[in-house]
Amino acid sequence: MVEETVLRPADFIAPLFVVDGKGAPEEIRSMPGVFRLNISDLVKECRALARLGVPAVALFPKLDARLKDPEGTRALDEDTLVLRAVRAVKKALPELTVITDVALDPYTSHGHDGVLTPAGDDVANDRTVGILREMAVLQARAGVDFVAPSDMMDGRVGAIRGALDAAGFTDTGILAYSAKYNSAYYGPFRDAVGSAQAAGTRLLSKATYQMNPANRREAVAEVRLDDAEGADIVMVKPAGMYLDIIRDVREATRKPVAAYQISGEYAQIHAAARLGWLDLARCRHESLIAIKRAGADLILTYFAKDMAAALR
Ligand code: PBG
């Protein structure tokens, strides 16, 4: 009776990886139990999630390296993998909320979320925003319920809102990655979409556009900007190491707050459990309870399916 925080399957958004072709599911080495799925297996997985009461999925494409270039050209192709996946999922499961990332990293040969300056030492913010606007409109046309700018360019939420409205997609929402930190814990995700290998042996630093993990007040400033620019949901990422930020953001906005329990958080729990050092089910539950207790309304987590099944 006095328990303050309760997890439900409806709290979760499941991130899913999609690949082209008809191959068998490919397990991601650093993310046990997470697979890259072809489109037909993806639809099956979405159906299983919906049956378990998970209301939403976030789709991430893994492109063949040969399709990537410095400009991320394939992001603006009407027939690009993720858009075909969206159309297939929405056709089979119209009630399932489908979310897609607006960022260039799955498409660029250098693995950055935007196109680069002529000197190649930073992302070109405004030129990237122009591309993201078009990308968001293509995603809306394919049928997504929310676009999720994860790129951290300045001013992109307002620009995307304007582009969506101008194209008639006034009902397509924006889930903004508002306080996204430059985290070392994204490593397994970059394996999953191949954006780490894309950068070759060079260490991929997104420090010029993602936030400094040392900063707390800046997160609130970023959230206020995205809120004012028209974000429908604001997000903090990563989640588990940033519970203070989730709480600050919860108190700074009246919008729903999402948190992304990222690949490295998932990998850590699995790795320790494999060694027999931690109990997987209990740590999974505790990690998610902590994120919700901190103030998250919605949680993106690779544990979505297992948690929903466990909660039943
Ligand atoms: C990039 C993006 C990243 C994630 C989601 N979208 C990683 C990055 O910034 O390189 C990370 C998710 C995870 O680690 O689970 N636009």
Residues whose N, C-alpha, C, O or C-beta is under 5 A from the ligand:
A	BS01	PBG	A103 D105 D113 S150 D151 Y185 Y186 F189 I262 S263 G264
